[in-house]
Amino acid sequence: MDKKRLQFDFTQEAIDELDHLKEKTGLPTRAELIRHALRFFQWAYDETANHKATLLLEKNDRLREVIFPFWAAGRTETTASEIDEGSKQTKSDEAAYFKAQSAG
């Protein structure tokens, strides 16, 4: 695979956060942390591509809606009733999926 070099400007606070996450995750370099973050971001975006939120099943079996408002810019507009109707089915489907995953 061909590699290309990129350079980013970060505030000291952002660098401190990168270093803190690097230590917590045990990743060897900042570059590796950013590669993992990019993969995670792509996965999360793909998993929630039709919605601005998804459900998260916590260890205590409580469902919590996770909102990604910063993804709204690249999405098409949807009416409130379309979101409401879609989210009713989605929440039911996702709740069943997450319960099945946690049971297995």
N, C-alpha and C positions, 0 to 999 in steps of 0.2 A: 504494500500500500504506500502510495506517495504521501509524504508528510509535508505540510506547509507550516511555517512559523507565523504565529499571531502574537501581537503585543497588546496588553490591556493596561489601562490606567485605573488603579484602585485607590480609594482613600485608605488611610492607615487603619481605620475601623474595619473596613472590608477585608484588608489583609489579615488583621487579627482574627476576624471571623473565619476566614479560610484556614488559617493555621490551627485554630481551635478545632474546627471540623476535621482537619487532616489528622490531628492527634486522636480525636475521639473515634474516628473510623479506622485508624491504623494504616491509612493509605500513605505511600512513601513520598509523594510529591504533591504540590499544589496542582500541577498539570493533571495528574491522575485523578485528584478530587474533582476538578472541573470536568474531566471526561465522564466520570461517574454521574455527576450532576446533570450533564447534558443528556446522558442515556435515561436517567430517571425522569427528567422533564419531558423527553420525547415519549416515554412510556405513559406517563400521566396524561399528557395531552391526547395521545391516541386512545386511551381508555375512556376519556371524557369528551371525545370529539363532538358529540351531538348535544352536549349539555354544558351549562356553566357551573354545575355542581355534581357531586357524586355522593354516595353514602359510604360511611366508614363504620365497620363493626368493631366495637371496642371489646376488650377481653371480658368485660362484664356483660356482654351481649346487648349493650345499649347501641342503638343506631344513632349516628351523628352525621349531619349533612356538612360536607366540606365544600366551600365556595371558592371558585377561582375567578375573581372579578377581572383580573388583568388579562384573561384570555378572551374577554368579550369583544375586544377591538377587532379581531380577525374573524368574527362570526357574523352570520346573517341575523337580521332582526327577527324576533319572534314575538307574537302577541302574548299578553299575560295569560289568556285562556289556553293558548297552545302549550305554553310552559306548564300550566297547572294540569292540564289533561295528560301531557306527556310525562310529567313528574310523578303523577299518581301511579301510572303503569311502571315507570322506571324504578320508583322506590320499592314497589312490590317485587319486581323482578330482581333487583339488586339485593334486597333484604333476604330473599330466598337463596340467592346465589351465595352471599356471604355466610349465611347460617349453614348451608351445606358444606362450604369450604372449611368452616371452623369445626364442624363435626367430624370431618375426615382426616 
